[in-house]
Amino acid sequence: GIVFQTQQAREWFPRCIQKRSAIIFNQVGEQFYQDYPVSKKEGIVTVGRLTKQKNHALLIEAFSLIHHKVEDNLYIYGDGALKSALEELITEKKLQKRVFLMGTNDHIETEIASKKLFVLPSDYEGMPNCLMEAMAMGVACISTNCSCGGPKELLGDIESIALCPINSAEKLADLMLVALVDNNRLIELSNYGKNKAEDFRTEVIFKKWRSYIENGQ
């Protein structure tokens, strides 16, 4: 048998393989389902290696289009080869006091929990753990609608308010702006993610693996 993370990934293979396959999401650790007391949520956050795939430049570009309309700053967690290039872009956009490259953090869950909005700007992803973790924590989430279809699997039911085309800074900026200025939209995104994240709990994913191994379904 074959296990895929997304329906889109499964569809790239012949029918003979699809018939013997199952779609099983990654599991999310229990620490991301805990309550983290926060007096006031502020800021936009993303987490990922500073590489071309993660396309943090798109997020910085989108933020540059709306930064004068919002008080929230942008925090990017992760290290990688493109750090210097991203620093140059931040300087070019005159956002040194609004966009911060935070490096890595051993307690990233507390950092995510304190933020108002999580954004995943990637060019492609399998099943993005960082997006799943943010959803489990009840943080409002927005993502690019990238292949191999992970974000679509996670946010497809609210695609019009949570997903944008890859490399579309204008559309990403629009989605971010509405979420940051409209509290009802923020709550809608948060509640959807929290409810959807029940599908990622360890015990739920374990049951799916056991069922597939024992029964082929």
Phi, psi and chi 1 to 4 in degrees:
 res  aa     phi    psi   chi1   chi2   chi3   chi4
   1 GLY       -  165.6      -      -      -      -
   2 ILE  -132.1  135.5  -58.8   95.2      -      -
   3 VAL  -112.1  127.6  172.0      -      -      -
   4 PHE  -111.1  156.4  -64.9   99.8      -      -
   5 GLN   -85.7  -27.8  -68.7  179.9  -44.0      -
   6 THR  -139.7  157.6   69.4      -      -      -
   7 GLN   -65.3  -38.2  177.2   62.8   25.6      -
   8 GLN   -61.4  -42.1 -173.5  179.9  107.3      -
   9 ALA   -63.2  -40.4      -      -      -      -
  10 ARG   -63.7  -37.4  177.8  158.9   68.8  176.2
  11 GLU   -69.2  -13.5  -70.6  172.7   -7.1      -
  12 TRP   -78.4   -5.8  -70.7  -21.8      -      -
  13 PHE  -109.7  159.5  -73.9   79.5      -      -
  14 PRO   -61.1  156.8  -20.7   31.9      -      -
  15 ARG   -58.4  -34.5  -70.0  -68.6  -59.7  171.5
  16 CYS   -62.3  -30.9   60.7      -      -      -
  17 ILE   -80.8  -42.7  -71.8  179.8      -      -
  18 GLN   -56.8  -37.6  -67.0 -173.0   39.2      -
  19 LYS   -64.1  -26.7  -70.8  178.7 -178.9  178.4
  20 ARG  -101.2   16.1  -65.0 -178.5  -71.9  130.1
  21 SER  -114.8  168.6   69.3      -      -      -
  22 ALA  -139.9  155.4      -      -      -      -
  23 ILE  -106.2  119.3  -64.5  173.0      -      -
  24 ILE  -132.4  123.6  -57.2  177.4      -      -
  25 PHE   -70.5  164.3  -70.7  171.8      -      -
  26 ASN   -66.9  157.8  -62.4  -18.0      -      -
  27 GLN   -91.8  155.3   66.3  177.2   11.1      -
  28 VAL  -116.3  132.1  169.3      -      -      -
  29 GLY   -62.2  149.4      -      -      -      -
  30 GLU   -61.3  -26.0 -168.7   59.7   32.1      -
  31 GLN   -62.7  -22.5   71.3  -91.2   27.8      -
  32 PHE   -84.0   -5.4  -67.9   98.0      -      -
  33 TYR  -101.0    0.8  -68.3   89.0      -      -
  34 GLN   -79.0  158.9  -54.2  -57.7  -45.5      -
  35 ASP   -86.4  127.5  -70.3  -32.9      -      -
  36 TYR  -114.4  105.2  -67.8   87.6      -      -
  37 PRO   -57.8  125.3  -21.7   33.5      -      -
  38 VAL  -132.6  123.6  178.0      -      -      -
  39 SER   -68.3  -39.6   57.0      -      -      -
  40 LYS  -154.8  124.7 -178.2 -178.5  179.8 -178.1
  41 LYS   -80.8  131.7  -68.6 -162.3  171.7 -164.1
  42 GLU  -143.1  143.3  -65.1  179.5  -41.4      -
  43 GLY    97.3  164.2      -      -      -      -
  44 ILE  -110.4  141.8  -52.3  157.0      -      -
  45 VAL  -135.9  148.0   63.7      -      -      -
  46 THR  -141.9  157.8 -166.8      -      -      -
  47 VAL  -135.7  129.3  179.6      -      -      -
  48 GLY   165.8  157.8      -      -      -      -
  49 ARG   -58.4  146.1  -59.6 -178.8  -47.4  -81.3
  50 LEU   -83.9   75.3  -53.7 -175.5      -      -
  51 THR  -129.8  168.3   61.6      -      -      -
  52 LYS   -59.2  -40.7 -174.2  175.6 -175.8  -61.9
  53 GLN   -56.0  -41.6  172.8 -154.7  -14.2      -
  54 LYS   -75.9  -19.2  -59.5  -60.6 -177.4  179.2
  55 ASN    50.4   50.9 -155.0   -9.1      -      -
  56 HIS   -63.2  -24.4  -64.7  101.8      -      -
  57 ALA   -60.6  -36.7      -      -      -      -
  58 LEU   -62.9  -42.4  173.7   68.5      -      -
  59 LEU   -65.6  -41.5  178.7   53.4      -      -
  60 ILE   -64.2  -41.9  -65.8  169.7      -      -
  61 GLU   -62.0  -45.1  178.8   68.3   34.2      -
  62 ALA   -62.8  -42.1      -      -      -      -
  63 PHE   -64.2  -35.3 -177.7   72.0      -      -
  64 SER   -62.8  -24.5   74.3      -      -      -
  65 LEU   -78.9  -18.3  -61.1  175.8      -      -
  66 ILE  -126.3   -2.1   63.8  169.7      -      -
  67 HIS   -59.8  -29.4   75.9  -81.5      -      -
  68 HIS   -77.2   -7.2   57.2  -70.9      -      -
  69 LYS  -105.3   -7.0  -61.6  179.1 -179.2  179.3
  70 VAL  -133.1  156.8  -60.5      -      -      -
  71 GLU   -93.2  -18.0  -64.6 -178.7   -2.2      -
  72 ASP   -70.5  139.1  -63.5  -83.3      -      -
  73 ASN   -94.4  168.7  -66.5  -35.3      -      -
  74 LEU  -110.5  129.1  171.0   59.1      -      -
  75 TYR  -121.3  122.6  -59.0   87.4      -      -
  76 ILE  -113.2  117.4  -61.6  172.3      -      -
  77 TYR  -102.7  131.1  -74.8   87.2      -      -
  78 GLY   138.9  159.0      -      -      -      -
  79 ASP  -124.1  162.8  -78.4  -34.7      -      -
  80 GLY   165.9 -179.2      -      -      -      -
  81 ALA   -66.5  -22.1      -      -      -      -
  82 LEU   -94.2   13.5  -66.2 -176.3      -      -
  83 LYS   -57.4  -47.8 -178.4  177.3 -179.4  179.9
  84 SER   -63.4  -41.1  -65.7      -      -      -
  85 ALA   -64.4  -38.7      -      -      -      -
  86 LEU   -70.0  -36.7  -66.8  173.5      -      -
  87 GLU   -62.0  -40.1  -71.8  174.3  -22.7      -
  88 GLU   -64.4  -40.7  -69.4  177.4    7.3      -
  89 LEU   -64.4  -42.4  179.0   59.1      -      -
  90 ILE   -60.0  -42.7  -67.7  167.9      -      -
  91 THR   -66.2  -42.9  -60.8      -      -      -
  92 GLU   -58.5  -38.8  175.6 -171.4  -33.8      -
  93 LYS   -85.2    1.0  -61.9  -66.9 -177.3 -179.3
  94 LYS    56.9   46.4  -63.7 -179.2  172.6   58.5
  95 LEU  -116.4   23.1  -65.4  172.5      -      -
  96 GLN   -59.7  -27.5  -61.5   95.4  -43.8      -
  97 LYS   -96.1    5.7  -64.8 -177.2  178.7 -178.9
  98 ARG  -126.2  -24.6  -59.1  -64.6  -53.8  -82.3
  99 VAL  -119.8  129.5  179.0      -      -      -
 100 PHE  -130.1  126.3  -56.2   96.9      -      -
 101 LEU   -88.4  111.2  -57.7 -178.5      -      -
 102 MET   -95.2   -6.0  -55.6  -63.0  -68.2      -
 103 GLY    71.9 -157.4      -      -      -      -
 104 THR   -94.6  161.3   57.0      -      -      -
 105 ASN  -147.1  128.9 -170.9  -62.9      -      -
 106 ASP   -75.2  -12.2  -68.3  -25.6      -      -
 107 HIS  -127.7   56.7  -58.1  -75.2      -      -
 108 ILE   -63.7  -26.0 -166.8   62.5      -      -
 109 GLU   -61.2  -36.7   59.6  -89.0   17.6      -
 110 THR   -70.0  -32.3   60.8      -      -      -
 111 GLU   -70.9  -43.5  -58.8  -58.9  -32.6      -
 112 ILE   -62.5  -43.3  -64.4  173.6      -      -
 113 ALA   -61.3  -27.4      -      -      -      -
 114 SER   -84.6   -5.6   68.1      -      -      -
 115 LYS   -98.6  157.0  -57.3  -57.6 -175.0  -71.2
 116 LYS   -83.2  -34.7 -171.1 -177.1  -66.4 -176.9
 117 LEU  -144.9  134.4 -179.7   67.0      -      -
 118 PHE  -107.1  132.7 -179.1   95.8      -      -
 119 VAL  -127.6  131.0 -178.2      -      -      -
 120 LEU  -112.1  109.3 -176.2   75.3      -      -
 121 PRO  -100.2   20.3   35.3  -32.1      -      -
 122 SER   -63.8  154.6  -61.6      -      -      -
 123 ASP   -80.3  -31.5  -71.7  -18.0      -      -
 124 TYR  -157.7  150.8   58.8   91.7      -      -
 125 GLU  -152.0  153.5  -71.1  -77.8   -9.1      -
 126 GLY   -81.8 -104.6      -      -      -      -
 127 MET  -113.8  100.3 -176.7   55.5   67.6      -
 128 PRO   -70.6  110.0   23.9  -31.9      -      -
 129 ASN   -60.3  -39.8  -71.8  -10.2      -      -
 130 CYS   -63.3  -36.8   59.1      -      -      -
 131 LEU   -68.3  -42.8  177.0   57.7      -      -
 132 MET   -61.7  -40.5  -59.7  170.3   76.1      -
 133 GLU   -66.5  -41.3  -69.7  161.2   -1.8      -
 134 ALA   -64.5  -40.0      -      -      -      -
 135 MET   -61.8  -43.3  -68.0  169.6   68.6      -
 136 ALA   -61.4  -29.8      -      -      -      -
 137 MET   -84.2   -2.8  -60.6 -175.3   74.9      -
 138 GLY    79.8   17.4      -      -      -      -
 139 VAL   -83.6  134.5  177.2      -      -      -
 140 ALA   -58.4  136.4      -      -      -      -
 141 CYS  -129.2  142.2  -67.6      -      -      -
 142 ILE  -134.5  147.0  -70.9  171.5      -      -
 143 SER  -149.5  160.5  174.5      -      -      -
 144 THR   -73.3  149.7   49.2      -      -      -
 145 ASN   -89.5   70.2 -170.5    7.7      -      -
 146 CYS   -97.7  157.0   57.0      -      -      -
 147 SER   -76.9  150.4   59.4      -      -      -
 148 CYS   -91.5   27.8  -53.0      -      -      -
 149 GLY    94.1    7.5      -      -      -      -
 150 GLY   -60.0  -53.4      -      -      -      -
 151 PRO   -58.6  -35.0  -29.4   38.0      -      -
 152 LYS   -64.2  -41.1  176.8   81.9  168.2 -177.9
 153 GLU   -63.1  -35.9  -65.9  -87.7   -1.9      -
 154 LEU   -84.1  -37.9  -59.9  173.3      -      -
 155 LEU  -122.0    8.9  -60.7  170.5      -      -
 156 GLY   -60.0  -29.9      -      -      -      -
 157 ASP   -69.5  -19.1  -69.0  -21.2      -      -
 158 ILE  -126.3   39.9   53.9  169.7      -      -
 159 GLU   -53.7  -40.1  179.7  172.8   -8.5      -
 160 SER   -65.2  -23.5   63.7      -      -      -
 161 ILE  -113.1   -3.8   66.2  171.3      -      -
 162 ALA  -128.8  -13.4      -      -      -      -
 163 LEU  -124.6  142.0  -68.0  175.4      -      -
 164 CYS  -134.7  158.4   74.3      -      -      -
 165 PRO   -61.6  151.6  -19.5   31.8      -      -
 166 ILE   -64.3  146.7   60.4  171.2      -      -
 167 ASN    65.0   17.4  -70.0  -41.1      -      -
 168 SER  -104.6   89.7  177.7      -      -      -
 169 ALA   -63.5  -37.1      -      -      -      -
 170 GLU   -64.8  -46.9  -68.1   79.6    8.7      -
 171 LYS   -67.3  -40.6 -178.8   59.8  176.5  177.6
 172 LEU   -62.9  -41.9 -179.3   56.8      -      -
 173 ALA   -61.4  -41.4      -      -      -      -
 174 ASP   -60.8  -47.4  -71.2  -16.0      -      -
 175 LEU   -63.5  -42.0  -67.9  178.6      -      -
 176 MET   -64.3  -43.9  -69.2  166.9   57.6      -
 177 LEU   -62.1  -46.0 -179.4   60.3      -      -
 178 VAL   -60.9  -44.4  175.0      -      -      -
 179 ALA   -62.4  -35.4      -      -      -      -
 180 LEU   -80.7  -24.9  -67.7  169.7      -      -
 181 VAL  -106.3  -15.7  -57.9      -      -      -
 182 ASP  -112.3  104.3 -176.6  -14.2      -      -
 183 ASN   -63.5  -31.5 -165.1   54.1      -      -
 184 ASN   -64.5  -40.2  -70.4  -29.6      -      -
 185 ARG   -64.8  -41.6  171.9   67.4   62.1   84.4
 186 LEU   -60.6  -43.7 -156.7   68.2      -      -
 187 ILE   -66.0  -40.4  -68.0  171.9      -      -
 188 GLU   -60.6  -45.8 -177.9  178.9    3.0      -
 189 LEU   -64.6  -41.7  -69.9  167.5      -      -
 190 SER   -63.2  -48.8  173.0      -      -      -
 191 ASN   -64.4  -40.9  -71.7  -18.2      -      -
 192 TYR   -60.4  -48.4  173.8   84.5      -      -
 193 GLY   -61.4  -42.2      -      -      -      -
 194 LYS   -63.3  -42.2 -168.4   73.6  171.7  173.5
 195 ASN   -68.4  -43.9  -68.9  -28.8      -      -
 196 LYS   -62.2  -34.1 -178.7   69.8  173.9  177.5
 197 ALA   -66.6  -13.4      -      -      -      -
 198 GLU   -61.6  -24.7  -68.9  -60.5  -51.2      -
 199 ASP   -73.1  -13.6  -64.4  -17.9      -      -
 200 PHE  -100.3   -3.3  -38.6  148.4      -      -
 201 ARG   -59.1  147.9  -75.4 -171.0  179.4  -87.6
 202 THR   -52.9  -45.4  -59.8      -      -      -
 203 GLU   -67.8  -32.4   59.6  -91.1   24.0      -
 204 VAL   -68.6  -46.4  173.4      -      -      -
 205 ILE   -66.7  -39.6  -60.3  -57.2      -      -
 206 PHE   -60.4  -42.6  175.2   78.2      -      -
 207 LYS   -61.7  -36.8  -73.0  178.7 -178.8  177.8
 208 LYS   -68.2  -41.7  -69.6 -175.2  176.2 -177.7
 209 TRP   -63.1  -44.6  -85.3   99.5      -      -
 210 ARG   -64.0  -42.2 -177.1  166.3 -172.1  167.6
 211 SER   -61.8  -41.8  175.8      -      -      -
 212 TYR   -69.4  -40.7 -173.0   60.3      -      -
 213 ILE   -66.7  -41.3  -68.4  170.1      -      -
 214 GLU   -85.2  -34.3  -66.3 -179.1  -11.8      -
 215 ASN  -121.1   -7.1  -52.0  -49.4      -      -
 216 GLY    73.3   21.9      -      -      -      -
 217 GLN  -157.6      -   58.5 -176.1    8.7      -
